[in-house]
Amino acid sequence: MSERWLGITVSGAEVVAVDLDVPATGPLVVIADNSFRLDTNEDRATAYLTIHRRISQYVQERNIRQVVVKKSATTRQAATLALLESAELRGVVAAGAAGGGAKVLFAAKAQLSKSFGARKVDEYLKDDSFWTAEITGTLKHGSREAAFIVLCEVRPRDA
């Protein structure tokens, strides 16, 4: 029996959410490849509430059981306002997914590079033949990372 998963990445004011059907074996199936933008015409708190509701409703209405959110990357320099605002939005998205009834997991890109296969994440993201073998359905190139964090959870490989 298959299960619905959602992989989410946040960059700036954009949320990329890839909805995947995960069968027991075989390639993952892309159900939807969505992007949500924070509404700059609303005050920030209201825009966060809008995103929270959209994610929560999406998860609940589609019976998404698991959500994987890409963690913030650490930096040696001082955090910029953009980095902090992305982190805020990431928290809003995670809370929305949990509010919709999904279990929320977090994945760090640096950890995935060490624990999934022999290559770095970016090498997998660029490899078209890898994606042809692992995913069926239409997936935008820029959404591969959101699908990849789900793939790492459901189809782990030895590093």
ABEGO torsion letter per residue (X at the ends): XBBBBBBBBBBEABBBBBBBBBBABEBBBBABBBBBBBBAABBAAAAAAAAAAAAAAAAAAAGBABBBBBBBBBBABBBBAAAAAAAAAAAAAAAAAAAAGBBBBBBBAAAAAAABEABBAAAAAABAAAAAAABBEBBBAAAAAAAAAAAAAABBBBX
